[in-house]
Amino acid sequence: PEDAAKREFREETGYEVGRIEYLGAYHKDTYMNALWHVFLATDCTQISEQTPEAEEHIEIRLITIDQLIENGKTDKMTDATAVLMAYDRLKEQISS
């Protein structure tokens, strides 16, 4: 899953992961038999343009950690569960 996360991140954003931390996994909902793995990527560098697949529509916005958490709380994220899983690590970054 880590290699896939790095590859997808690079393809979908054009950014190379500096560090990546596995935060855990969860089931998206009761109607899907799929396990979602969550990673926190930090120290990322843009190395190319995005190369998403035709059906993917991805808009990159650089925001603060506070804004990410606010977006997770106000339904402006497609995966608020991932934001919650990263919350403690993100709080550590805010306070340092």
Secondary structure, 3 states (H helix, E strand, C coil): CHHHHHHHHHHHHCEECCEEEEEEEEECCCCCCCEEEEEEEECCEECCCCCCCCCCCCCCCCCCHHHHHHHHHCCCCCCHHHHHHHHHHHHHHHHC
